[in-house]
Amino acid sequence: MAYEQARNRLADGLARQYDFDRRVVEAIRAVPRHEFVPEARRDDAYADRPLPIGHDQTISAPHMVAAMADHLALDRGEAVLEIGTGCGYHAAVTAELVGAENVYSVEYVADLAADARETLAETGYGDVRVRQGDGREGWPANAPYDAVYLTCAAPDVPDALVEQTRTGGRVLAPVGDLAQRLVRVDVDPDRTTRERLERVRFVRMQ
C-alpha cells in the first residue's frame, strides 16, 4: 500500500509539473517501479531521480521515461524497439502504452538482460521480448518498427536503427558525450528530419 501511494504521488506530481499526455502519466502510475530497482534501493523507488542498478548502469528518472514516451507519442498496437533494457522499467512503461507483445528490447549486458526478462515476467509484462546483443545493430528480425528509442547516449543515431524504422516512424535518442541532447528522427525516404530537443544526461552506449 505504501508503494502504491508513493507511485500515485509521483504520477500526480508529474501531471502537475509537466504537460505530458494523460496516457503517459497513467503508464507511470501503473508500473511498480520498486519491483525493478535493487531491494536496497526500494525506499527511493518513487523519488523522481535515477538510481543505480549495477553494472555501472542506472534506471532513468521517471520524468525522463515519461518525457521520452511523450515525445514518441506512442499508440496502442505500435511495434517499438528499445535499445538498453537495463532493469526493464522503461520497457514496462512502454508496454502500458502499446501492449507488451509489441515491445522488443536489446540489452548489451547479459546479466541485466536475464534479470530484466525475469522481472518483466513477474510484474505482468512477460510478453516483452528481451535479447542480449549490441544495440547498435538493433533487432532486424522484427523490423520494421513504428518507433525506436535508446536509453543510453550514442555519438549519433545508429544508421541501423533508422533503417529498421518504417516510413513515417520515429527514432528518439540521447546524442552526445559530455553534452547530450535528445534527438528525434522522423523517418521519410524523401526527407528524413531531425529535431534537437532538451538537454539530458544518460550513461554511454556500450
N, C-alpha and C positions, 0 to 999 in steps of 0.2 A: 504493500500500500504506500509506503514512504517513497519508493522508487516511482510509482505511478504519479503521485502528487508532484514530485520533483520534475518529472517529464512534462506534466501539464503546465507547470510554471515556466519551464523552458520554452515550450511551444507558444504559450501566451505572450511571453516576453519577446520572442522573435516576431510574432504578429504585430506587436505594438511598435517595435523598433524599425522593422523593415517592411517594404511594400512587396512581400512575397505573395505569390499566388496561394490561395487558401488550400489547395490540394497539397502543396509543398509543406505548408505548416502542419497539416493533418498527417502527412507521412512522417514528419519528425515526431509528432505526438504518438504515433503508432508503434515505432520501433524501440524496443527495450535496449537502449544504448549500454546500460550496465552489464548486459549479458555479453557484450563484445569487448569490454575492457578487462585487463588483468584484475583478478579478485582484489588485490591490494589497492586498486585504484577506484573501486566501485563507489566509494563515498563521493568521489569527484565526477561521477559519470555524467551528471546533468549540469555541470558547470560548462559555460559556453567557451571552451578552450580546448586546444589539442592535448592529447595525453599519450605518453609512451606506451607502446605495445610490444616492445622487444625488437631485436634485430636492427636497432637504430632507426626504427620506423615509428610513426605516430598515427593515431586516429584523429582525423580532422575535427576542428571545432564545429559544432552543429550549425552555426550560422553560415559557415563556408560550404558545408554539404548542401544546405538549403539554397544558398546563392547559386551554386552550380546547377542544381536541379531547376531552379527558376530560370536561369539563362538558357537552359536547353529546352524549356517548355515541353516537357515530355507528356505524351498522350498514352492512354491505355492501349496496349497491344503493340506498341512500337518495340522494335528489336534494338537493344542497347549493348554496346561493348564498353566495359570498364577496364582500364589499364592501371593496375595497382590495387589488388584486392585488400591488402592489409589484413585487418581483423574481420572484414566482411560487413561492417556497419553501413558504409556508403552504398554498397550493393543492395542491402536490405531496404534502405530508403528508396532507392531507385525501383526496387521490386514493388513497393507500395504504389508507385505511380504507373508502372507499365505492366505489372504482373511478373511474378518470379520466373515463370517459364520463358520470359523474353529477355532475361539478363544473362550476359556472358561476361566472365571476368578472368583476367590473366594476372597472375602474381609471380614475381621472379623468385622469391624465397620459398623453397619447398615446404618448410615447416609452417610458415604463415598460410600458405595455400591449404594445407591439410587442416589446420586449426579453423580457418575460416569456413571451410566446407562443413566441418562438424558443427560449428556454432550456428551457421545458417540453417542447417537441418533441425537443430534443437529448438530454434526460435520460429519455425514455421516457414522458412524460406528455402527449403531443401531443393526446390526446382531451379534455383540459381545455379548455373553451371560455372565451375571454377577449374582452371587448369594452371599448372606451373609452366612458366615459359618466359621468353623475352618479350616484353610488352611492345618493343619497337616493331615487332613482326605482326602484332595484332593477333587475330584468330580467323584466318581466311576461310576456314571450313564452314563457318556460319554466316559469312558475309553474303549480301551487303547489309549494313546496319543503318537504322534510321538516325542513330546518334552514337557518338563515341566520346568518352571523356577520360582524362588522365587525372589520377590523384597524386602525381609526382611531377616534378618540374623537368622539362626537357630543354635542350638548347633551341630546338624548333619543333614544330609539329611533325612527327614522323610521316614520311610520304605514304608508307604502307597503310596507315590509319585513315588517311584521306581517301586512298584508293579503295578501301573496304567500306566506305560510306556511300550510300545510294545518292543519286542525283536528288537534290532537294533536302538532303540530310545535313547534319551539322556535327562539328568536332569542337570540343572545348578542352583547352589545355593550359596549365601554367607554363609559361615560356620565360627562360632566362636563367641566370646563375644567382648572383647575389641580389640583383634587382629582378624581380619577376612580375609579370602581369598575366592575367587570364587572357587568352586569345580565343575568339570564336571564329571558326572557319565554316562558312556556308558553301556547300559543295554544289557547283554547277559546271557542266562540261564547257560552257561558253565563257563564263566569268565567275570563277570561284573568288569569294570575297573574304577578307579578314578584318575582324574588328578587335581592337585592343580595349580591354575592359579594366577592371580595378586592379590595383597592386595587391599581390598575395605573397605568401611565404610557404612553400612546400618543400618536403625532402626531395633530394635529387633522384631522378630515374636511375635505376641500377642497370 
